[in-house]
Amino acid sequence: MVTKAQLYTALTIASVVGGIAACSAEDATVAPTPNAPRSAAKDGSGGGFQFASLASSAVCTVGGSATQPFIVPAGITQTIVASEPDYADVPDMNTVNESGQQAGRYLYQAHEVGSNGSVSVIDLLTGATKTIVQRSDWESLDPTVWTPWGTLLIAEETNAAKFRDPAYPQAVAGLVYEVIFDDADPTVVKQVVARPAIGSKSHEGMRFDPLCPQCTKTGWLVGRDQRGGCGSRKGAACA
């Protein structure tokens, strides 16, 4: 039997190889454009995703489909695991619990709203959804990454904070926060800790590089500064 987690994975793949068919009335006349006939590994070895690309871009349908939001190639399936209003508006980057108890079961989303930002979690097996942490001073939450030691890092994507962290009022832009979970339940938040050493700036995307030769436990935390450059900073627990 195919699990919901597997189906979610298929939907994620669909977002890469397919096209979203929903659009506004103003965009409904957008014409299809041809795509490349086939996608494969760049080195020609046949690795990576193997699929026949769509013959053309998806034709816009006003309102879209509530159950089949993507136009996908043959062999790719999709299902809706969860949707608004089960979680907050403007979900942005997401990640799963990559390690620990029931790894891969829970999908975490940061919500890029202007204030009162939050993080939600979706149980990919049951579809149960809930908000696990929310703060009035959080704004434009964007990066979301699972750490090698089993916590979650989230960050704000803003160059000019309208709602400063009361513990760090000198931080004039976005901050990174570490979400620490209950040892027995990765959907229950035990503590949230600001990580100002990573920088106060507009954070866009973060990932850990496990191949860091200087680090024996965690790797490097790599992110992008939306002010126009890319950079990397060593993880707090890098050793």
Summary of the structure (lengths in Angstrom):
residues: 239
radius of gyration: 19.6
end to end distance: 41.7
largest distance: 55.0
contacts: 701
relative contact order: 0.11
helix: 8%
strand: 36%
